[in-house]
Amino acid sequence: MINKSIRDWVLKNGDSIKSILESFKSKRILVIGDLILDQFIWGEVSRISPEAPVPVVWVKRESYMPGGACNVAHNLSGLGSKASIMGIVGDDTNGGILLSELNNIGIDTDRVITESLRPTTHKVRVIAHSQQVVRIDRESPDNVSSKSVNSILSMLEEEIRSTDAVIIEDYGKGLISPQLLKRVVELGKKFKKIVTVDPKNEHFKYYKGITTITPNKAEAEEAVGFKIDNEDSLRRAGEKLIKTLNIKSALITLGDKGIYLFEVNKNPVHLPTMARQVYDVSGAGDTVIAVFTLAVASGASLVQAAYIANQAAGIVVGKMGTATVSKKELWGEIKKWK
């Protein structure tokens, strides 16, 4: 699709898209994945340090946002759906802050497990004059304990049975394992639930049998084993992902080139980026998988869901920090194409 054909398509489908957005509020989405606390330190740079050739940031304020799988849940909640989350935090101050932030925005954290010997994954971004100066990460490289994994496995069947869709948010921080993925896929098929995955490169072979995968270009290249440098190689990559993983669709995000949707036995659909200004791409992939999954769960076709998700991503990259989009903002942007 090119811009004109998108506009024509929206003119024909505007009412159904609005109906899909209205259905968001009745859906419950389970997010399973790596929980991250994002901290932002906002300031100004007025000079270079005399100690080293680095800027001195004069701190003006600090803020916290739910990151990783938490940002996916935040996006879902912001669109009016019921979001619940399963994951691990440490028994530390950052874990307490993260749970408090999630509870404040109405996300169910009853299935979040605390590990006493594991730190909460914590990313600190220092931002000055709308530019990220440095990022500081605190995390454990080890897998979560077998006790925690077993606790999550014991809760899965009841949770998946009562949800409309499952999102796996794999940041490679130790929670998502072959054992966990296998069980989620089994239960997804048993209860006929949508299962989507935002992938981590080293885990691609474990995603077989899910519904949809949403890699970016670099992740897709690593998964298929060749470079994506034109439309032909992109098409081959999408087709290989679907065949290798035995999935219904793949949504490859291409940054400023938008999104490509691949479905079984259908021509791919290109949705150009909707961003008018790009301030920060942090969490844009979280928004894509959240909105796409929620839209499909609400009755959208895959093309409709990809279109809605692409519009949402265009909004969040125009905001600074780990951002979300509201249903009002989303419908307002879609209406501009009518």
SULDADA-V885267 format. One record per residue. N is the residue number from 1. RES is the residue in one small letter. PHI is phi in degrees with one decimal (none if undefined). OMEGA is omega in whole degrees, 0 to 359 (999 if undefined). Layout:
BEGIN
N,RES,PHI,OMEGA
N,RES,PHI,OMEGA
END
This chain:
BEGIN
1,m,none,171
2,i,-107.9,188
3,n,-54.8,182
4,k,-64.6,181
5,s,-68.2,175
6,i,-63.5,180
7,r,-59.6,180
8,d,-61.7,180
9,w,-65.5,180
10,v,-65.1,178
11,l,-58.0,181
12,k,-82.6,188
13,n,-117.0,184
14,g,-56.1,182
15,d,-65.9,180
16,s,-68.9,177
17,i,-64.6,178
18,k,-62.2,179
19,s,-64.3,177
20,i,-62.8,179
21,l,-61.6,179
22,e,-67.4,181
23,s,-77.7,182
24,f,-54.5,188
25,k,-66.8,182
26,s,-95.8,186
27,k,-102.3,176
28,r,-118.7,183
29,i,-118.0,177
30,l,-97.2,177
31,v,-110.3,178
32,i,-119.0,180
33,g,168.9,184
34,d,-80.4,183
35,l,-93.4,185
36,i,-131.7,172
37,l,-97.2,175
38,d,-95.4,176
39,q,-115.1,179
40,f,-117.8,174
41,i,-109.0,185
42,w,-102.4,180
43,g,-161.6,181
44,e,-131.9,175
45,v,-108.0,180
46,s,-118.7,182
47,r,-162.0,175
48,i,-98.8,182
49,s,-63.4,175
50,p,-74.0,182
51,e,-86.2,182
52,a,-164.0,182
53,p,-77.0,180
54,v,-131.6,179
55,p,-72.1,172
56,v,-95.5,182
57,v,-98.6,176
58,w,-89.5,187
59,v,-72.9,177
60,k,-102.8,180
61,r,-162.3,176
62,e,-131.9,177
63,s,-148.2,179
64,y,-123.0,176
65,m,-141.1,174
66,p,-69.8,182
67,g,-119.5,182
68,g,62.6,178
69,a,-60.3,179
70,c,-64.2,179
71,n,-69.2,174
72,v,-61.7,179
73,a,-61.7,178
74,h,-62.3,177
75,n,-60.4,179
76,l,-62.5,180
77,s,-62.9,180
78,g,-63.7,178
79,l,-92.8,173
80,g,96.1,180
81,s,-85.3,177
82,k,-94.2,182
83,a,-112.2,171
84,s,-124.9,189
85,i,-135.6,176
86,m,-125.2,181
87,g,178.0,186
88,i,-125.7,168
89,v,-127.4,175
90,g,-85.4,176
91,d,-85.9,186
92,d,-146.2,182
93,t,-60.4,181
94,n,-64.5,176
95,g,-62.9,177
96,g,-64.3,178
97,i,-63.4,181
98,l,-62.3,179
99,l,-63.0,178
100,s,-63.6,178
101,e,-61.3,180
102,l,-65.6,179
103,n,-64.0,180
104,n,-65.2,180
105,i,-103.3,170
106,g,81.8,179
107,i,-94.6,181
108,d,-71.5,181
109,t,-111.8,183
110,d,-63.8,181
111,r,-101.1,176
112,v,-86.9,183
113,i,-103.5,178
114,t,-101.4,175
115,e,-108.3,186
116,s,-71.1,184
117,l,-102.5,184
118,r,-123.6,178
119,p,-76.1,171
120,t,-67.7,178
121,t,-65.1,191
122,h,-138.0,178
123,k,-118.2,180
124,v,-109.7,177
125,r,-112.9,177
126,v,-98.0,185
127,i,-123.2,178
128,a,-132.9,180
129,h,53.1,177
130,s,66.2,177
131,q,-121.7,177
132,q,-74.9,183
133,v,-89.9,182
134,v,-159.5,173
135,r,-124.5,181
136,i,-119.5,182
137,d,-110.8,171
138,r,-124.9,182
139,e,-165.3,175
140,s,-101.1,178
141,p,-81.4,185
142,d,-86.0,174
143,n,-67.1,177
144,v,-66.5,184
145,s,-66.9,178
146,s,-62.6,178
147,k,-62.4,180
148,s,-67.9,178
149,v,-61.6,179
150,n,-63.6,178
151,s,-64.0,179
152,i,-67.4,179
153,l,-58.8,181
154,s,-68.7,181
155,m,-92.8,192
156,l,-61.2,187
157,e,-60.7,180
158,e,-62.2,182
159,e,-68.0,183
160,i,-69.0,178
161,r,-57.7,188
162,s,-99.5,181
163,t,-114.7,179
164,d,-93.9,180
165,a,-163.8,179
166,v,-124.2,174
167,i,-114.5,174
168,i,-100.7,180
169,e,-109.1,188
170,d,-103.3,177
171,y,-98.7,179
172,g,68.1,182
173,k,-99.4,171
174,g,112.4,183
175,l,-89.2,187
176,i,-75.3,184
177,s,-130.9,176
178,p,-55.6,180
179,q,-61.4,181
180,l,-68.5,181
181,l,-62.1,180
182,k,-59.6,182
183,r,-68.8,178
184,v,-62.9,179
185,v,-63.2,179
186,e,-59.8,182
187,l,-71.1,177
188,g,-59.9,178
189,k,-70.2,181
190,k,-59.7,184
191,f,-102.9,177
192,k,55.4,180
193,k,-107.2,173
194,i,-71.0,176
195,v,-127.5,180
196,t,-114.9,183
197,v,-133.3,166
198,d,-94.1,199
199,p,-88.1,168
200,k,-116.5,191
201,n,-51.0,187
202,e,-71.2,182
203,h,-106.5,187
204,f,-54.6,185
205,k,-67.4,181
206,y,-91.9,185
207,y,-90.7,183
208,k,-59.7,175
209,g,91.7,175
210,i,-72.3,180
211,t,-89.7,184
212,t,-143.0,175
213,i,-118.1,186
214,t,-127.9,180
215,p,-77.8,167
216,n,-84.7,185
217,k,-59.5,182
218,a,-62.9,179
219,e,-65.6,179
220,a,-65.2,179
221,e,-59.8,180
222,e,-66.5,182
223,a,-68.2,184
224,v,-91.9,175
225,g,85.7,175
226,f,-148.5,184
227,k,-79.3,176
228,i,-100.5,183
229,d,-129.2,175
230,n,-160.7,184
231,e,-67.0,180
232,d,-66.1,180
233,s,-67.9,177
234,l,-65.8,178
235,r,-62.4,179
236,r,-62.6,179
237,a,-65.1,179
238,g,-61.1,180
239,e,-65.7,180
240,k,-68.2,178
241,l,-59.2,182
242,i,-63.9,182
243,k,-69.3,184
244,t,-65.7,184
245,l,-91.9,182
246,n,55.7,182
247,i,-118.0,182
248,k,-80.1,184
249,s,-159.2,174
250,a,-134.3,180
251,l,-118.5,183
252,i,-98.5,180
253,t,-92.1,188
254,l,-124.0,178
255,g,62.0,183
256,d,-73.0,177
257,k,-98.8,173
258,g,89.8,187
259,i,-133.0,170
260,y,-116.5,177
261,l,-104.2,176
262,f,-117.0,176
263,e,-124.0,178
264,v,-61.4,175
265,n,59.5,177
266,k,-133.5,176
267,n,-69.4,178
268,p,-66.7,179
269,v,-117.4,178
270,h,-101.0,176
271,l,-114.5,181
272,p,-62.0,181
273,t,-58.8,178
274,m,-98.9,184
275,a,-69.3,174
276,r,-93.1,174
277,q,-139.1,179
278,v,-117.1,177
279,y,-100.8,186
280,d,-159.0,180
281,v,-92.6,180
282,s,-57.0,175
283,g,81.7,180
284,a,-62.1,177
285,g,-64.6,176
286,d,-62.5,179
287,t,-64.7,181
288,v,-59.4,184
289,i,-69.6,179
290,a,-63.8,184
291,v,-71.2,179
292,f,-59.6,182
293,t,-64.4,180
294,l,-63.2,180
295,a,-65.7,178
296,v,-63.1,178
297,a,-62.2,181
298,s,-92.6,174
299,g,102.4,180
300,a,-73.3,168
301,s,-69.8,180
302,l,-63.5,178
303,v,-66.8,177
304,q,-60.5,181
305,a,-63.6,179
306,a,-65.1,179
307,y,-62.9,181
308,i,-63.5,179
309,a,-64.0,179
310,n,-65.4,176
311,q,-63.0,180
312,a,-63.3,179
313,a,-62.2,178
314,g,-62.4,178
315,i,-77.5,188
316,v,-70.2,179
317,v,-71.7,175
318,g,-86.4,178
319,k,-114.7,179
320,m,-88.4,177
321,g,87.9,179
322,t,-72.8,191
323,a,-110.7,175
324,t,-128.8,180
325,v,-129.4,177
326,s,-93.7,178
327,k,-64.2,178
328,k,-63.1,178
329,e,-61.8,184
330,l,-64.9,179
331,w,-66.9,178
332,g,-62.0,179
333,e,-71.4,179
334,i,-63.3,180
335,k,-62.1,180
336,k,-63.7,181
337,w,-90.0,182
338,k,-90.8,999
END
